[in-house]
Amino acid sequence: MKTRDFPSDFPEQKQSQQPGMESDMTPAPITDKGEPPIGRLSRKVALITGGDSGIGRAIAVAFAKEGAKIAFAYLNEHGDAQETSELVKDYEAECICFAGDISSEEFCKELVWKTVEEYGGLDILINNAAEQHPCESLEDITEEQLERTFRTNLFSQFFLTKAALPHLREGASVINTASVTAYRGSPALLDYSATKGAIIAFTRSLSQNLASKKIRVNAVAPGPIWTPLIPSTFDEKSVAEFGKDTPLGRAGQPSEVAPCYVFLASDESSYMTGQVLHPNGGEIVNG
């Protein structure tokens, strides 16, 4: 699929509940650009959070194309999760999925245990799921919201990586989803941006901690990407203008982000750890 085929305009739309439903979006996010696979992740086992839609779905499909066995977690979007499973299986890849709340350490432990039980190991961990709640003022952020955002976006990455470590062997890869907001901030997403900045620090520190074990830890910091989090977060007018302020003049598609994860999970990036890739439409963040 050529970049000129990617939409630059979105109709006004709003969803009332996070993390949102991909099946209710117009136009639907582009999950797969249709490139031929070359087997870069053959026989690898990958666990992905937020795999039901958006970037997580695109990662699952891209990994399946490259030969990986897929396990993914989602909150409660059962229809979207079923669609992801079917897309993965279209590439004759194995797929299992689990509904639950990754802000719970017990669920994170269960998620890793069931993945290892099913597939016999774990090679790639993708800490991707997140939530965001715009607030105009710091005074509007409640203790409950602050804790919820940090538990979902940051605590889950600690919980899952901790649970996965006993199963990760030399050559394994951990990839965390950060955000452009970690570098330039966001006035209405104070708590979300703070979690993403913490994820960068976590990635860099963990990469050094695990280097002696030859386990690589990297991150991806997307810019504005057309996912269910957008219509479930912002008002109709903001959705219609989403991504137009980037140098490329449009929002990105999940299929334009997923190749970063394939690269970081594969042996092609064998000399990279503690690094961040920036699919953000051209914004220079010096990070």
Secondary structure, 3 states (H helix, E strand, C coil): CCHHHCCCCCCCCCCCCCCCCHHHCCCCCCCCCCCCCCCCCCCCEEEEECCCCHHHHHHHHHHHHCCCEEEEEECCCHHHHHHHHHHHHCCCCCEEEEECCCCCHHHHHHHHHHHHHHHCCCCEEEECCCCCCCCCCHHHCCHHHHHHHHHHHHHHHHHHHHHHHHHCCCCCEEEEECCCHHHHCCCCCHHHHHHHHHHHHHHHHHHHHHHHHCCEEEEECCCCECCCCCCCCCCHHHHHCCCCCCCCCCCECHHHHHHHHHHHHCHHHCCCCCCEECCCCCCCCCC
